[in-house]
Amino acid sequence: MAHELSFHEGKAEMCYAGAKPWHGLGTQVPGLMSTDEALTAAHLTWGLKKEKVYRINADGFKEVPDAFVIARDDNDAELGIVGNKYEPICNKEAFSFFDRVLGNSSAQIETAGALGKGERVFMLAKMPEIQQILPGDIMEQYLLVSTSHDGTGATEVLFTNIRVVCVNTLTAALRGCKNRTRIIHTANFKERMAQAEKTLMESRSYWGKVQEMAKHLASTSVSRVEVGMFMDHMFPIKNEEAKNTRLLGTRNKFEQLVESGMGTEIPGVRGTAWGLYNAYSEWLQYSKTVHGDEATKTAKRWENIVFGTAANDLQKALDQCLAIAS
C-alpha cells in the first residue's frame, strides 16, 4: 500500500493545510481546520461495527468465544480482532475533545489521516504559541492524537515540537514530565477522555520545560571529544565491525550534519549540545537508510518518528546530550 496511507475509492484518506506533507498525497485545504472539517476533508467520517467471529468445523459454523471483528461501516474492511471488553470508538468521538480543548471557534487542525485500511487514524493540531530557543531558531507546538481500531493500541495524545528551520519533529520525555497520554478503549472511555483533557490543558507547562531544556542545551558548548563520545553511544563500532564501511559512512554523514546541517548557520547553534541533538534528529528523519522511492522513504521516516522505534532513538540521543550538558 503506497506510503502506508489508507485509500478508499481511489482517494487517500488524508488532508493537510498549507505545503505538501512528507508524501504529497491527500486533499489540500486552504487553511487550518476544525475537527469536523478535518474528518470530512480526509474522508474519515466512516463508522465502526463490532461483530461476532465464527469458524468453520465439521458441523458448520461455530461461534468463537470472546472474539469480535472490528470493521468499517462504509466498505466493510476488517480492521482487527478484539475481545469482549473492547469498545469501538468512531473517529468523530475519538477526536471530539479537540474542539473543547482548543476552543470551538479555533480552527487549528493542520493534518489528519488514516494508515493501513484505517487501523490507525491521527490528527495534528498546531497550537498558536511558538518557542524561540535562539534568535531565528523557532519551534512550533503541536498536539498529535492517534487512535487505533484494531485492538493493538490505545488512543494516544503526544505533545511535540517541530523545529521550523529544518521541519524536524522533536519529541521529548523530560524528567518528571511525560509527553504522552494513553486512553484505553474500554467502557469508561469518556471518563478517560476527561482526564486527557486535563492533561492537555497542562501542556503549556510541558512546553515550558521543553523550551528551558532546549535553551540549556544551546548554552552548552561541546568539544570534538564529546561529539565522538556521542557517536560511540549512538553509532557504536564493535571490533568485528571496524571495517564496516556503511557504519563508518553513517558516522561521517553525522559529523557533516553537526558542522553544516540545517539550522547550523543560526548563531549559537553550531558547536553546542543543541546543535548536536538537532544533527541527530536531522539524520534520523532525513538521512537514515530506509527502502523505497523517495516519497515512501520520507513517509516511513515520519511514521517511525511518531509511531515507531525511532522515537526511542531520539529520546536516547536527547538523554545523551543532557548528560553532556549536565
N, C-alpha and C positions, 0 to 999 in steps of 0.2 A: 504494500500500500504506500503510495507516494507520500513521503515526508511524514508518515505516521498520522496524518490528519484524517479525520473521518469524512467520507464522501457519501452523499445521498442524492440520487437522481442527477448525478454528474456535477454536483455542486459541493465545494469544500465547505465543511461546517466550521467556518472561521470568519471573523470580521476584525477589522483594525482601523484605527483613526490615524490619519497622517501618513508618514512614509511607510513603504512596504516593509513588513517584518522579515524575519530570518528566512522564510521560504518563498515569499512573494505570492502566496496563494490566499484566497478568501475574498470577501467583499470589503471594498474600501468605502469608508464613510467619511463625510466632511469634517467631523469633529468628535469630541468626546461624547459618550452616550450614557443614558440611564441604563439600569439593568434590563428593563423590558426592551428597550431599543436594541441593546446588545444581543439579547437572546433572539430577537426577530432577525436582525441583520446576519447573525451567524447560523441561522436555521436550526436553533436549539430549543424550539418551543414544543418538541415532542414529549410525550409522557412515558410512563413505565408500567409494565404488567408483571405480576408475580404469580407464576403458575406452577402447578404440581409437576413433578418429574416421574415418568414411568419408564420401565424397562420391559423388554420382551423376554418371556420364558416359554416353556413348553405349553403352558395353559393360556397363553396370550399376553396381555399387558398386565404388569404388576406395579402398583404404586411404590415408589421409593420413599421410605420413611424420612421425615425431616429433610427433604431435599426439594428445592424450588428453583425454577429458572427465572431470571430477570430478563425481560425482553422489551424492546421499544414498541410503542403502540402505533408507530407510523409505518414502519417497514418490517416489523416482526423480527428484527435482528436480535439474536440471542447474545446477551452481554456477559452472563456468568451464572454459576450455580451457587445458591446460598442456603443457609439454614432457616429454621422456622422463625427465629427471633429477628432476622434481618428485615428492616423496614425500608422499602424503596422510597427514595426522596427525589422527586422530579426536579429538573433544572430550575424551574421558576421558584420552587420553595427553597432549594438549596442556596440560592443567591439572593433571596428576598431581603435578607437582613442588611445587604449592602446599602439599599436606599435609606434605611433607618440610621445606619452608621454614618453614611456620607452626607445625608440630608436629602429629602425628597426633591428639592429643587436643584440639586447639584449633579450635573452630568459629568462623571469622572471616569467612566469605563473606557479604557484605551484599546483593549484586546479581549476577545472571547473566542473560544474554540473547543473542539472535541477531538480526541485522539482515538485511534483504532476504529471500532464500529460505533463508538460513543461510550466506551467503557469509562473513560476519564474525560471530564469537562472542566474547563478552567476559565477564569475571568481575572483580568488585571486592571486594577483601579489606580489611577495617577492622583496622588494627593497634591493639594495646592502648594504646600510648603517645599522649599528647596534648602539644601545644605551647602554651604561654601566651606571647603576644607582649607584651601589656599585661594588667594585672588585668582580667579579664572578657572578654578577646579571645582566644578559644581556636581553635586549628587542630587538626583530626584528621588522622591519617596514613593513607594508603591505598596499596595496590598495585593497579594496574589491568593485567590481562593480556588481550590480544586476539589472536585468531588468524584468519587468512583461509583459505578453502577454494577460492578461485577463481584462485589463482596471482598475484594482484596485490600481495600484501604478505606479509611475514614475520610470525611470531609476535612480538609486541612487549610488553615489560614497561615500564610507566610508573610512576614514583614521583610521587605527587601529594598535595596537601593540600586539605582542604575547610574553609573558614572558617565556623565553626558559626553565627555570628550572622546571616549572610546566605546560607548554603549556597552560597558561591562556590567553584567548583573552581579552584584555583590551581596552575598548572604552571610550573616554572622550570628552565631550563638555566643553571646557575651556572658562573662561570669555573673551569675545571679540574674540573668535576663535572657529568656528564651525568645527565639524568633519564629516559633511555630506553635500553632494551637490545633489540636486534633479533636474532632467531634465524631463519636461513634454512631453508626446508623442503627439506632435502637428506638424503642417506642417513646423514650423520653428525649427525642431529638430536639424538640422545641425548647426544653429546659437547657439543654446543652448549647443551643444556639444563643440563648440569652446570656450564658456565661461567656460565649465567644464575643458577643457584642461588648461586654465589659472589658474583655481583653483587648479588643480592637480600640476601644476608647483610650486605653492606656498606651497605645502605640507611640504617641509622641514622646513618652518617657524613654522608650526603647531607642527611637531615632536620635534622641538627645545623647544617649550613651554611645551610639554608633559614631556620631559626629565628634564627641570627645575622644573616642578611641582613635579615629582617623587623624585628628589633629595631633594626637600624641605620637603616632607613627610618623607623621610628616615632620615632626620636630626632632626626630631621632636619626642621626647620620649612621650609615652602615659602611663598614670597610670592605675591601675585596675579600678579606679572610672570612668575614661574616656572610658575604654572598656565597662563597664557597661552602661554608657550613650549611647554609640554607639548601644549596643544591645537593649536598650529600644527604640531607634529610629527605628532600622531595624526589630526587633522581639518584638514588644510591647506586654506586658501581661496585659490584661484588668482584672478587678476584677473577672468577671464571668469565666475567663479562667485561673485563678490562679492554678487550679489543672489539667490543660491540659497537660498530660504527653508528648504528641507529641511535643508541643511547647517548653516545658522545655528540652526535648531531643535535639531539634534543637539548643537551646542556649548552652547546654553543648557541643554539637559537635562543634559549632563555637568556643567556648573557647579553645577546644583542638587544633583547627587549628591555633588559634592565637599563641599558645605556641609551637606547633610542626608540623605545616603544611608544605607543600612542599616549600622549599627555606628558611625556618626559620633558618636553620643551617648556612646560609651565614652571616658572621659577619656584624652587623649593621642593620639587618632586624627585628629580634625579639624585641618586646617592642617599636616599632616605629609606626607612623601613616601609613607608607608604608607597614609594616607588617600587620597592621590591614586591610587596603584596600585589600591586596592580600589574606588574610584569607577569607574575604567575597567573593571575586572573586572565590576562590577555592571551597567554599561551594556552590556557585551558579552554578558552572559548573561541579562539581563532586558529590556533596552530596545532593542537594535539591531533594526532593521526586518527581519523575515522574513515570508514569506507563509504563510497557512493559518489554521485555527482556533487557539484558544489552546493546546490540548494539543499540536497539531502544531508550533506555533512554539516552544514550550518544548523539545520533543524535538529539533528541528532545532538549536537553540542549544547544547544539551548535547552532541549528537553532533559539532557543529562544533568545540567547545572541545576535545574529546578526540581526534577522528579527522580533523578538517578544518583549514581555513586559519586559523580563529580562534585556534588555539594560537600561531601565528606572530604574530598581532596582540598577544596577551597578553604574549609574550616581548618584542616591540618596546616595549611600554609599560613593562615591568619595566626593560629596559635604559635607557630614558629617565629613569625615576625614580632608578635607581642613578647615572646621570650627574649628576643634580641633587644627589644626596646625597654625591657624591664630594668 
